[in-house]
Structures are given as structure tokens and as C-alpha cells.
């Protein structure tokens, strides 16, 4: 393992006897993991808010065209 693999993904702290995983990331404490997840959720909420108009408009267009679209599988 390299030195970066032996460090927390959030704070860069060293691991003790226990470490916490989330999608391949390792955290030294549960508080680091929870803080990382909260910060990530906040970023995702900001992106959903930013793209909300575009996503809702495209889904309305998709729902409106469902009756008129026909697919032919060959």
C-alpha cells in the first residue's frame, strides 16, 4: 500500500484498528464518513436544483411524446 492508501479520504488522518468504507473510500472515523456523505449530498442537491428545470422539462417532453412514439424491433 502506498502512503495515500493508508490515509483517510476526508481528513487525511491515519487509520486505527477500525476504518469505515463507502464506495471504495476509506475513512478513519465514522464522523469523517458522515461529514463526507453530508457534504456530498449537499453538492448533489445543488446540482439537482441547478438542473431541475432542464430535467423536468425533458421529462415532460418525454411523457408527452410517449403515445406518439413507436418502436420497431428488428
TIMAR-974516 format. One record per residue: x, y, z of N, C-alpha, C in turn. Coordinates in steps of 0.1 Angstrom, whole numbers, padded with zeros to 4 digits, always signed. Layout:
BEGIN
XYZXYZXYZ
...
***
This chain:
BEGIN
+0008-0012+0000+0000+0000+0000+0009+0012+0000
+0005+0022-0008+0012+0035-0008+0008+0043+0004
+0014+0054+0006+0011+0063+0018-0003+0069+0017
-0007+0072+0004-0021+0078+0003-0032+0068+0006
-0029+0055+0004-0039+0045+0006-0041+0042+0021
-0031+0047+0029-0031+0045+0044-0037+0057+0051
-0043+0066+0043-0049+0078+0049-0064+0079+0047
-0070+0087+0055-0085+0089+0054-0088+0097+0042
-0099+0094+0035-0102+0101+0023-0108+0115+0026
-0112+0118+0038-0118+0131+0042-0108+0140+0048
-0101+0135+0059-0093+0144+0066-0078+0141+0065
-0075+0129+0059-0061+0126+0057-0054+0120+0069
-0062+0117+0079-0057+0111+0091-0054+0096+0090
-0045+0091+0099-0041+0077+0099-0052+0068+0104
-0053+0056+0099-0063+0046+0104-0058+0040+0117
-0068+0037+0125-0065+0030+0137-0068+0015+0135
-0074+0008+0145-0077-0006+0143-0090-0007+0135
-0098+0003+0134-0111+0002+0127-0111+0013+0116
-0116+0010+0104-0118+0021+0095-0131+0018+0088
-0137+0029+0082-0151+0028+0077-0150+0030+0062
-0158+0022+0054-0157+0022+0040-0170+0028+0034
-0169+0034+0022-0180+0039+0015-0176+0039+0000
-0181+0031-0008-0178+0030-0023-0163+0031-0026
-0155+0023-0019-0141+0022-0021-0133+0032-0014
-0139+0042-0008-0132+0052+0000-0131+0047+0015
-0120+0050+0021-0118+0046+0035-0117+0058+0044
-0123+0058+0055-0124+0069+0065-0119+0064+0078
-0112+0073+0085-0106+0069+0098-0116+0069+0109
-0127+0077+0109-0137+0078+0119-0151+0078+0112
-0161+0074+0120-0174+0075+0115-0178+0089+0112
-0173+0098+0120-0176+0113+0119-0171+0118+0105
-0159+0113+0101-0154+0117+0088-0163+0112+0077
-0167+0100+0078-0176+0094+0068-0189+0101+0067
-0195+0104+0079-0208+0111+0079-0206+0125+0073
-0195+0132+0077-0193+0146+0072-0191+0146+0057
-0184+0136+0052-0182+0134+0037-0195+0132+0030
-0203+0123+0035-0216+0120+0029-0225+0132+0030
-0225+0140+0041-0233+0152+0041-0229+0162+0031
-0216+0164+0030-0211+0174+0020-0214+0169+0006
-0213+0156+0003-0216+0151-0010-0231+0153-0013
-0240+0150-0003-0254+0151-0005-0258+0166-0008
-0251+0175-0001-0253+0189-0003-0249+0193-0017
-0238+0188-0022-0234+0191-0036-0244+0185-0046
-0249+0173-0043-0259+0167-0052-0272+0175-0052
-0276+0180-0041-0288+0187-0040-0287+0200-0048
-0275+0206-0048-0272+0218-0055-0273+0216-0070
-0267+0204-0074-0268+0201-0089-0282+0198-0093
-0290+0191-0084-0304+0188-0088-0312+0201-0089
-0309+0210-0080-0316+0223-0081-0312+0231-0094
-0299+0230-0097-0294+0237-0109-0300+0231-0122
-0300+0218-0123-0305+0211-0135-0320+0207-0134
-0327+0211-0123-0341+0208-0121-0350+0212-0133
-0348+0224-0137-0356+0229-0148-0354+0221-0161
-0342+0219-0164-0338+0211-0176-0344+0197-0175
-0342+0191-0164-0346+0177-0162-0361+0176-0162
-0368+0185-0156-0383+0184-0155-0388+0187-0169
-0382+0196-0176-0387+0200-0190-0385+0188-0199
-0374+0181-0198-0371+0170-0207-0380+0158-0204
-0383+0156-0191-0392+0145-0187-0407+0148-0191
-0411+0161-0191-0424+0164-0196-0425+0162-0211
-0415+0165-0218-0415+0163-0233-0415+0148-0236
-0407+0140-0228-0407+0126-0230-0421+0120-0227
-0427+0124-0216-0440+0119-0212-0451+0123-0222
-0450+0135-0228-0459+0140-0238-0458+0132-0251
-0446+0128-0254-0444+0121-0267-0445+0106-0266
-0448+0100-0255-0448+0086-0253-0459+0079-0262
-0471+0086-0263-0482+0080-0271-0479+0081-0286
-0471+0090-0290-0468+0092-0304-0456+0085-0309
-0448+0080-0300-0435+0074-0304-0438+0059-0306
-0433+0053-0317-0435+0039-0319-0421+0033-0321
-0418+0022-0316-0405+0015-0317-0407+0002-0325
-0399+0000-0334-0399-0013-0342-0386-0020-0339
-0387-0032-0333-0375-0040-0330-0373-0050-0342
-0361-0050-0347-0358-0059-0358-0349-0070-0353
***
